Amino acid sequence: MPRLSEVIAALETLWPPERAESWDAVGTVAGDPDQEVDRVLFAVDPVQEVVEEAVKLGAGLLVTHHPLYLRGTTTVAADTFKGRVVHTLIKNDVALHVAHTNADTADPGVSDALAGALDLRVVGPLVPDPTDPEGRRGLGRICELDHPLTVRELAARAAARLPATQQGIRVAGDPEAVVHRVAVSGGSGDSLFDQVRAAGVDAFLTADLRHHPASEFEASVAHRPLALLDAAHWATEWPWCELAAAQVDQISDRHGWGLRVHVSKTVTDPWTAHAASITTTSPLGAPN
């Protein structure tokens, strides 16, 4: 079996920590470099439920997309949410490693996995990494459809292909508009509106779209229809877990490590229920 330090070195060839944003908190959070690892679990969130899944599975390493400690802390006491996670990890010899924005911009990365889940053909990054001479790394992806779809059909495909959440897929724009080119970005994407406008796409699929940025974006492209599709944050990033697991499987085979690699099916989207609006009348009592 490989040591943790060997596995981490392999992970950092896929997602070099120096490519993470300066504000990010990536890398190894817990774990003894000399401990042996024979099983790895990938997940989006390092929450207690996922950590307990890793313990039950017998995984020596948990790899998550989201950081456990993105901001500073003064305690890892077990009576705090994150402190309990740390205590559970250490008590059960489970290491935790994070690949966040360095996985977002990787080639392939989070948005490649999202595009693949939707059967979209990637033609390039939405925001290219200026340090990449090949022009393949970067944030988000510009994609093409093999056959045009309406916005409604694209939303239905996303709802069917991405993990189910209470939110589903929200749409801004004309549901019957035809889509040939799509920009996608796993996770929160309304900071990329300027790049989306410039990309010549017909739709943008991402997560965490807020009222004012989305409203202003729609108004700014009124002369050219451009739809927004808003999925749950967790759902847009979960496909990366399967991509990353397959990459680590290949590395394990190449080194003869025999690692058993798993993807968590635990739904860590925080929203647990959805009540649909009544559509027969408006809040003011007038027919819709």
C-alpha positions as CSV (number, residue, x, y, z in Angstrom):
1,M,0.0,0.0,0.0
2,P,1.2,3.5,-0.7
3,R,1.9,6.0,2.1
4,L,-0.3,9.1,2.4
5,S,2.5,11.3,1.3
6,E,2.8,9.4,-2.0
7,V,-0.9,9.6,-2.7
8,I,-0.9,13.3,-1.9
9,A,2.0,13.9,-4.2
10,A,0.0,12.2,-7.0
11,L,-3.0,14.4,-6.2
12,E,-1.0,17.5,-6.4
13,T,0.1,16.6,-10.0
14,L,-3.5,16.7,-10.9
15,W,-4.4,19.8,-8.9
16,P,-1.2,21.7,-8.0
17,P,-1.9,23.8,-4.9
18,E,0.0,26.8,-6.3
19,R,-2.9,27.1,-8.9
20,A,-5.4,27.8,-6.2
21,E,-6.7,31.3,-5.7
22,S,-4.8,33.3,-3.0
23,W,-7.9,33.4,-0.7
24,D,-8.4,29.6,-0.9
25,A,-7.5,26.9,1.6
26,V,-6.4,23.8,-0.3
27,G,-4.1,20.9,0.5
28,T,-3.9,18.4,3.3
29,V,-5.9,19.3,6.4
30,A,-5.4,16.2,8.5
31,G,-3.4,13.0,8.2
32,D,0.0,11.4,9.0
33,P,2.2,11.4,5.9
34,D,3.6,8.0,6.8
35,Q,0.2,6.3,7.3
36,E,-0.7,3.7,4.6
37,V,-3.7,4.3,2.4
38,D,-5.7,1.6,0.6
39,R,-9.0,3.2,0.1
40,V,-10.0,6.8,-0.9
41,L,-13.4,8.5,-0.8
42,F,-14.3,11.6,-2.9
43,A,-17.0,14.0,-1.9
44,V,-18.0,17.7,-2.3
45,D,-18.3,18.7,1.3
46,P,-16.2,17.7,4.4
47,V,-19.3,17.5,6.7
48,Q,-19.8,15.1,9.6
49,E,-22.0,12.8,7.6
50,V,-19.4,12.4,4.9
51,V,-16.6,11.9,7.4
52,E,-18.6,9.1,9.1
53,E,-19.2,7.6,5.7
54,A,-15.4,7.5,5.2
55,V,-15.0,5.9,8.6
56,K,-17.6,3.2,7.9
57,L,-16.0,2.6,4.5
58,G,-12.6,2.1,6.0
59,A,-11.1,4.9,3.9
60,G,-7.7,6.1,4.9
61,L,-8.1,9.3,2.8
62,L,-11.1,11.6,2.2
63,V,-10.7,14.1,-0.7
64,T,-13.2,16.9,-0.8
65,H,-13.8,19.8,-3.2
66,H,-14.8,22.3,-0.5
67,P,-12.4,23.3,2.2
68,L,-13.1,22.6,5.8
69,Y,-11.4,25.7,7.1
70,L,-11.7,28.5,4.5
71,R,-11.2,31.2,7.1
72,G,-9.1,31.2,10.3
73,T,-10.2,29.6,13.5
74,T,-9.1,29.6,17.1
75,T,-10.5,26.2,18.1
76,V,-10.9,22.6,17.0
77,A,-13.0,21.7,20.1
78,A,-15.2,18.7,19.4
79,D,-18.3,20.6,20.5
80,T,-18.0,22.8,17.4
81,F,-19.2,21.6,14.0
82,K,-15.8,21.7,12.3
83,G,-13.9,20.6,15.4
84,R,-16.1,17.5,15.6
85,V,-15.1,16.7,12.0
86,V,-11.4,17.0,12.9
87,H,-11.7,14.9,16.0
88,T,-13.5,12.1,14.0
89,L,-10.9,12.2,11.3
90,I,-7.9,11.9,13.6
91,K,-9.5,9.3,15.9
92,N,-10.2,7.1,13.0
93,D,-6.9,7.7,11.0
94,V,-8.7,9.3,8.1
95,A,-6.7,11.9,6.3
96,L,-8.5,14.9,4.6
97,H,-7.2,16.6,1.5
98,V,-8.9,19.5,-0.3
99,A,-8.8,20.4,-4.0
100,H,-10.9,23.5,-4.6
101,T,-10.1,26.4,-7.0
102,N,-7.1,24.4,-8.2
103,A,-9.6,21.7,-9.3
104,D,-11.9,24.4,-10.8
105,T,-9.3,25.5,-13.3
106,A,-7.6,22.2,-13.9
107,D,-7.6,20.4,-17.3
108,P,-9.8,18.5,-16.9
109,G,-11.5,20.1,-14.0
110,V,-14.8,20.8,-12.3
111,S,-16.5,22.4,-15.3
112,D,-15.3,19.7,-17.7
113,A,-17.0,17.2,-15.5
114,L,-20.2,19.3,-15.4
115,A,-20.1,19.6,-19.3
116,G,-19.6,15.9,-19.6
117,A,-22.5,15.1,-17.4
118,L,-24.7,17.2,-19.7
119,D,-23.2,15.7,-22.9
120,L,-21.8,19.0,-24.0
121,R,-18.6,19.3,-26.1
122,V,-16.0,21.6,-24.5
123,V,-14.3,24.0,-26.9
124,G,-12.3,26.0,-24.4
125,P,-12.2,27.7,-21.0
126,L,-14.5,30.6,-20.3
127,V,-11.8,32.5,-18.4
128,P,-8.4,31.2,-19.7
129,D,-5.5,30.7,-17.4
130,P,-2.8,33.1,-18.7
131,T,-0.1,30.8,-17.4
132,D,-1.3,27.9,-19.6
133,P,0.5,28.0,-23.0
134,E,-2.0,25.4,-24.4
135,G,-5.0,27.5,-23.5
136,R,-6.9,24.6,-21.9
137,R,-6.9,25.5,-18.3
138,G,-9.1,28.1,-16.7
139,L,-12.4,28.9,-15.0
140,G,-15.6,27.7,-16.6
141,R,-16.0,26.1,-20.0
142,I,-17.5,27.2,-23.4
143,C,-19.4,24.3,-24.9
144,E,-21.3,23.3,-28.0
145,L,-24.3,21.1,-28.4
146,D,-24.2,18.4,-31.1
147,H,-27.9,19.2,-31.8
148,P,-29.6,22.4,-30.9
149,L,-32.0,22.4,-27.9
150,T,-34.5,24.9,-26.6
151,V,-33.7,26.4,-23.2
152,R,-36.5,24.3,-21.8
153,E,-35.0,21.1,-23.2
154,L,-31.6,22.0,-21.9
155,A,-33.0,22.6,-18.5
156,A,-34.8,19.3,-18.6
157,R,-31.5,17.6,-19.6
158,A,-29.7,19.2,-16.7
159,A,-32.5,18.2,-14.3
160,A,-32.2,14.6,-15.5
161,R,-28.4,14.3,-15.6
162,L,-27.3,16.1,-12.5
163,P,-27.9,14.7,-9.0
164,A,-31.4,15.4,-7.8
165,T,-31.9,18.3,-5.4
166,Q,-34.9,20.2,-4.0
167,Q,-34.1,23.2,-6.1
168,G,-33.9,21.5,-9.5
169,I,-33.1,23.9,-12.3
170,R,-34.3,27.5,-12.4
171,V,-34.4,29.4,-15.7
172,A,-34.2,33.1,-16.6
173,G,-35.0,34.0,-20.2
174,D,-37.2,32.6,-23.0
175,P,-37.7,28.9,-22.4
176,E,-38.3,28.4,-26.2
177,A,-35.1,30.1,-27.3
178,V,-32.8,27.9,-29.2
179,V,-29.4,27.0,-27.8
180,H,-26.3,26.1,-29.8
181,R,-23.5,27.2,-27.5
182,V,-23.5,27.0,-23.7
183,A,-21.1,28.4,-21.0
184,V,-20.9,26.3,-17.8
185,S,-19.3,26.9,-14.5
186,G,-19.5,24.5,-11.5
187,G,-20.3,26.3,-8.3
188,S,-21.1,30.0,-7.9
189,G,-20.9,31.7,-11.3
190,D,-22.5,35.2,-11.3
191,S,-19.0,36.8,-11.0
192,L,-18.4,35.6,-14.6
193,F,-21.2,37.5,-16.3
194,D,-18.8,39.8,-18.2
195,Q,-17.0,36.8,-19.7
196,V,-20.3,35.1,-20.5
197,R,-21.5,38.2,-22.4
198,A,-18.3,38.2,-24.4
199,A,-18.3,34.5,-25.2
200,G,-21.0,34.5,-27.8
201,V,-23.1,31.7,-26.1
202,D,-26.8,31.3,-26.0
203,A,-27.1,30.1,-22.4
204,F,-25.1,30.0,-19.1
205,L,-25.5,27.1,-16.7
206,T,-24.1,27.6,-13.2
207,A,-25.2,27.8,-9.6
208,D,-26.0,30.3,-6.8
209,L,-27.4,33.0,-9.1
210,R,-28.6,36.0,-7.1
211,H,-31.6,38.3,-7.8
212,H,-29.9,41.6,-8.6
213,P,-26.9,40.2,-10.7
214,A,-29.3,38.0,-12.7
215,S,-31.8,40.8,-13.2
216,E,-29.1,43.2,-14.4
217,F,-27.5,40.6,-16.6
218,E,-30.8,39.8,-18.3
219,A,-31.4,43.6,-18.9
220,S,-27.9,44.0,-20.3
221,V,-28.4,41.4,-23.0
222,A,-31.9,42.3,-24.0
223,H,-30.8,42.9,-27.5
224,R,-29.5,39.3,-27.8
225,P,-31.4,36.5,-26.0
226,L,-29.1,34.7,-23.5
227,A,-30.7,32.4,-20.9
228,L,-29.5,31.6,-17.4
229,L,-29.9,28.2,-15.9
230,D,-29.4,28.0,-12.2
231,A,-28.7,24.6,-10.6
232,A,-27.8,23.7,-7.0
233,H,-24.2,24.4,-6.1
234,W,-23.6,20.9,-4.8
235,A,-25.1,19.3,-7.9
236,T,-22.9,21.2,-10.4
237,E,-19.8,20.1,-8.6
238,W,-20.6,16.5,-7.7
239,P,-19.7,15.2,-11.2
240,W,-16.1,16.3,-10.5
241,C,-16.0,13.6,-7.8
242,E,-16.5,10.9,-10.4
243,L,-14.0,12.4,-12.8
244,A,-11.4,12.8,-10.0
245,A,-12.0,9.2,-8.8
246,A,-11.3,7.9,-12.3
247,Q,-8.1,9.9,-12.5
248,V,-6.9,8.5,-9.2
249,D,-7.8,5.0,-10.3
250,Q,-5.6,5.4,-13.4
251,I,-2.7,6.7,-11.2
252,S,-3.2,3.8,-8.8
253,D,-3.1,1.3,-11.7
254,R,0.1,2.9,-13.2
255,H,1.9,2.7,-9.8
256,G,0.5,-0.7,-8.9
257,W,-1.0,0.6,-5.7
258,G,-4.3,-1.2,-5.8
259,L,-6.2,1.7,-4.3
260,R,-9.9,1.2,-3.9
261,V,-11.5,4.5,-4.9
262,H,-15.1,5.5,-4.1
263,V,-17.4,8.4,-4.7
264,S,-19.8,9.5,-1.9
265,K,-23.5,9.4,-2.9
266,T,-24.4,11.3,0.3
267,V,-26.4,14.4,-0.7
268,T,-24.9,17.4,1.1
269,D,-27.0,20.1,-0.6
270,P,-28.3,22.0,2.4
271,W,-31.9,22.4,1.1
272,T,-34.1,19.5,2.1
273,A,-37.6,20.5,0.9
274,H,-39.3,22.7,-1.7
275,A,-42.8,24.2,-1.7
276,A,-43.9,25.2,-5.2
277,S,-45.6,28.5,-5.6
278,I,-49.4,28.6,-6.4
279,T,-49.6,29.8,-10.0
280,T,-53.4,30.4,-10.4
281,T,-53.1,33.9,-9.0
282,S,-50.4,36.5,-8.3
283,P,-49.7,37.6,-4.7
284,L,-52.0,40.6,-5.4
285,G,-54.8,38.4,-6.4
286,A,-54.7,39.1,-10.1
287,P,-54.5,36.2,-12.6
288,N,-51.0,35.4,-13.8
